[in-house]
Amino acid sequence: MYTASAVTQYSIAEEMKEGSVVANLATDLGIDVKTLSKRKMRLDIIANKKYLDVNKETGELYIVEKIDREYLCLAKTSCYLKMEAILENPLRIFNIELEILDMNDNAPQFRRDAIHLDISEATPIGERFSLSNAVDSDVGVNSVKAYYLSKSDHFNIEVQKGRDGSQFADLILKKALDREEQAVHNLILTAVDGGLPTHSGTASIIVRVLDTNDNAPMFDNDSYKIYVIENSPIGSLVVKLKATDLDEGTNSELIYSYSLYTSEKSQDTFSLNPSNGEITVKELINYEDFRIYDMEVIATDKGPNSLSGQCKLTILVTDMNDNHPEISIKSFQSPLNEDIAVDTVIAVVSVSDKDSGDNGIVDVHIPHQLPFTLRESSDNYYELVISEPLDREKIPEYDITFTVTDRGSPPLSDNETVTLELLDVNDNVPQFPQSFYTIPVIENNAPGALLSSLTAFDPDLHENQYLVYFIIEKEIVNTSMSMLFSINPENGNLYALKTFDYEIEKEFSFHIEARDSGIPPLSSNVTVHINIVDQNDNAPVIVSPWRAHGSVVEEKIPRSTEKGSVVSKVIALDKDSVQNSRITYQFLQVTDATLFSLDQYNGEIRTMRMFSYRDQRYQRMVVIAKDNGDPALSATVTIKLSTVETDVKAFSDLTEVPLEYDIFSDLNLYLVIGLGSVSFLLLITILVTCVLKCQSTKPSKAAPPSRNSVISERNSTIADSTLVSNDAYWYSLFLAETRKGKLVVRQPVPKAGSRYFVSSLPRSTGLTETSDSAASTLQYPK
């Protein structure tokens, strides 16, 4: 059995902090604090949460968890939290009521943050529109007390009170709406409570003005001028017309159409899209056919009472460079002679272009490297004129390309090619590849042998290039060139008509002419130099020591001849030249090879040592003279030397081999007298020299013969020519040749370069003479 006491009441404000003391419950209930624990005092709260508790040590009632009045007592003006304090031993129950006082801890709130209103622009002034009210969880003065509307020219509010004391606001139209001027009005509605501090809440009012068909469509411009390029692709956009209707919805939806004033040609050429106002190309546009299109377009809305607007449209076709320029050859001359005069007109051309403006301006030109130029004669007419001399031999024909180009962008062009053929004129002389020909011909050639082909070239055509070859006559010692050479008049082959001998004829020089068959004929000539080339066709001829054909040369020398003395000299001559005439000497046989030496170049035979008593008295040697030709030719001579023990005369008598000839047959009398006088003086000089040498020797012992006192014995014949040298050094042989071919060998032979008098030089020796008054200079062949 328990005892319940009267209700104990307390009042606290909501939202007190945890741990806050509400009251000393033990004192208020008259309970000893010391017994609280023993009697197991507890607090039973009739609620979902345990907001309070009792401190058993002090008996204080304190806050365990913050208390939200709006949570406990939603929308109630008063709020109580009921509890029971329970004690045991004995059991007692105390009723406690805790009043939760409201605090202004909540701001007013609208049920919706945004309030949407649709109001027709035709709504009359003063019309009311209800707005949702604001709710504040607090009560009393802390609840909503007033409403405020943001500044607006068209709206204001009026606050109303409900039966429960709540407040709400109505929106009132104070100025007529115009959707086209302002389609949406954004307002702010503010609710304010009466607490301290004051709290407020806001909501957005979005007023959308509903349209009425009160505006006609309007184009951006009353008239349009559009340029379109010809040949624009079908379907390509020309222009997109745009009309504007300030209305909305169906009132602003437009339909585009042509008016009755638009021509059928325009409607056939251009297509109008009724829904979007696009005008596109319907068929091919040609500037040359039609250049301007005028049309009128109407825009009509879809409102109940449809309204419309119109504009004028002018489409100007712009010329496109779609026509190629054209060229026409009015006159052209071909073929022409290559010697046609400069500045001659050979062609006339005209140019044209169907386009206009720059697209229709045409320029014409030909390649710059051609010897022609274009000269404008009149509008769009040009003359082709020769600007440089023409030469068929360089360029026989010309492909002349006339190129016409307009000034469009991009430019178009065309061309026409004509061929100018040049006719040949005989304006080129025949030309030999060389201005001078040197032709070597080996002697002993066969008559009729081809020497060379002398071909000239003439760049002309046909008869102007047909050449005939001639030898220009030139007489040489009563012999004309045509007797020695011939030339084929058709191909220029040069032939020898005779066999040439280098030893007689060494060179020829003449001219060959090449003449064309043009009218008038032209010609040129070339110098031909024929060189006869020597062949080794002459064997060396031994002229010293001389001997009859097949005989042996016998000579005597003192046995006391000293070492190195010249005992004989072999001289051979060769009628050939250069290498073929170079002679070398060699021993073929010799009795004692240790006794004599032979100089291979000058033919001198010298003693290599002095004679001894063992040496044979007779020494036999065979000398070969060989030229340097290929193959080499040679001649030999056999020399028999006899050693003399006794004294001999200083000069042996000359043994003459008589020859049958007329001594004065071909000699000049003055020359004979002169040579005789010189010979006599020379003989006197030799005799005086010998006498003086004999006197200088001892009488008891004979002096050994000297080289100048030893005279070899030779078989000789008195010649009809006499040669006397005034040189101090004497060679061993003198040669002369008579006119009848008889050979006379006399002593001595002059040294090369000596001065002598001569009536006739021997041809076989190869010696040449140079006249100097009565004297000549002897020159050996090289």
C-alpha positions, 0 to 999 in steps of 0.5 A: 500500500502506497501513499500519494501526495499532492502535485508539486509543480515546477516551471523551466524554460526549454533548451536548458543545458544538461546538468542544470538544477531545476529544484531541491526535490528532497527539501520540497518534499520534506524527505531526509536526504540521507535516506534517499539512497536507502529508500531507493528513490527514483524518478519515473517520467511519463515520456519517451525520454528521460529528460530529468533525474534526482541526485540521491546525494543532494536530493536535487532535480537536474536536467539530463537532456535538453528539452524541446518544447515544440517536440513535446507539445507541438502546436499547444499553448501550454506544455507540461512534463509529468513525473512521479518520484517513488520512495520505498520503505515505506513506499511513497509516490509524489506527483510532479508537474514540470511546466516547459515555458516557450522560448523564441527559438523557431523562425516562421516557415512557409509550407513552400519555399516558392509560390507559383502564380499564373496570372493573365495579362488581361486580369483587372486591377484589384484582383486578389490571389491567396498566398500560403501562410507561414507557420511558427512552432513557437506560441504566443508572442513568439508566433507569426505576427506580421507579413511583408512583400518586396517592392513591386510596381504591380503587386502588394499584400493584405494580411488577414486573421483566421478564426484561430488567431493565425495570420495569412496574406493575400496578393493584390494586383495594383497595376495592369500586367503586360507579358510582352513587357515583363513575362515573370514577376519575382516577389519575396514574401517575409513572415516575422514573429513577435519574439525577442529576438525577432525571427523571420522566414521568407518565400518566393512568389513567382508570378508568370504572366499569361499571354493573350494574342495582342501582338502582331508578328514583326520582321527584323527589317521591313526589307532585305537585300540578299546576294546569292551566287549563281550555280548555288547548289539546289537546296542550299540556304539563301536566307532565313527570315525571322519574324518576332511575335511578342506573344507566346504559345500558339499566339507566337507560332508563325507561318511564313508564305509568299504574298500575291505580289511575288512572281511565279519565276521567284516562287519557282526559283526559291522555296520558302519553308512555312515553319521556319522562314528559310528560303532555299534554292529550288532550281539552278540559278544562272546569272546570265539568264536572270539577275534580280528576284523581288518577292514579299513574305508574310508571317502569320501567327496561330492565335485565335484572332491571327495577326500577320506582318510582312517584309520585302525581299530582293535577291541579287544573283552574283556572277560566279566565274563559271564560264571559261574564257574562249579563244578563236583563231581568226587567221593563221599562216603556216608554213612560212619561210624561215627568213620571214621578216621580223614584225610580220603578223602571222595570226589574228585571235579573238577572246571572250568570256560570258561572265561579267566584271573581273570574271569577264576580263580576259588576259591572253598570253603565249610562252615567253621563250617563243620568238613571238609576241602578242599585240592588241589590235582592238577590243579583244582582238590580238595579232601574233607578231614575229619578234625575233629572227627564225632559224629552221635549223635550230627549231623547225617548227613551233607549237604556239599555245594561246592561253586565255585566263580571266580575272575571277577568283579562282581564275578560269583559263583555256588554251588553243595550240597551233603549229607553225612549220618553217620552210627551209631557205638556203641560208647555211654554208656547208661546214667541215668539222675541222678548218684544217686537216692533216692526213698522214700517208705512208709512202709506197701506197697503192694507187687508188687507196682511200686516204680520208673521208672529208665530209661537210655538214649542211643543216639545210634541207633537201637540195639545200643540203645536197653537197658536191666536193671538189679539189681546188686546182693548184699546180706544183712544178707543172703537176696539178692536184687532180693528177695526184689526188681525187675526191668522190664528189658525193661523199668526200672520200679522198683517194691517192692516184699515184704511189708516193715516195718520201725521198722525193715528195714529202708533203702536199697542201691544197684546198677542198671545196664543198658546195650545196645545191641550193639557189644560189649555191653556197660553199666553203673550203678546207685546207688539206695537208698531206704528209708523206710518212717515211717507210724503211725502204732504203738500206744503208749505203756504205760510202766510206771506205769506198770499194767496188761492188763485192770487193774488199777494202785494203788499207795499210797502217804503220805497225808502230801505230799508237793505242787509240789511233784511228785506222779507218772510219766506216761511213754509211748513209740512208735515204730514209729519215728520222729513225729509219736513217739512224745508223749503228755500226758493229763488227761481224768478223774481226781477226783479233777482237783485242786489237781494234774497237768500233764506235757504234755511232760514228764508225771509227775503228781505233786501235785498242793497243799497240801492235806486237810481234805476235800480231798477224800482219794482215787483219781482216774485219767485217763491219755491218751498218744497220739502220733503226727501222722496223724491220732493220736494213743493213749493209756490210763492208770488208776491210783488210788492214796490212801493217807496214814495217818500213817508211812510206811516203807521206802521201801515196800516189793516187790510183785512179780508176779511169771512167768513161765520161766527159770531164767538162760535160756538166761542170762550170768552168769557173768552178773548176778553175777555182777548185783547181787553184785551191787544190794546188795551194793545199798540195803545196801546204802538205809538201812543206809540212812533210819536208819540215817534219823530215828535217826534224828527225835524226838521220841515223834512225828513220822516224815512224810514219805519222797518221798524217803521212800515211795514205791508204791505197784506194781504187778510185776514179777521177770525178768530173767534180772536185771539192776542196775543203779549207778545214784543218782537220781531214777526213778520210774520204771525199765523194762526188757523183757525176751526172752519169752516175759514175762514182769517183772517190778522192781524198779528203772528205770535209768536216761538217760545217766546213767551207768549200767550193763545189760544182755538184754535190753527190746525192747519194751522200744525203749532204745538202749545200747552202750557197754563199757566193762561190762557197757553200757549207756542207751539212750532214743529214740529221 
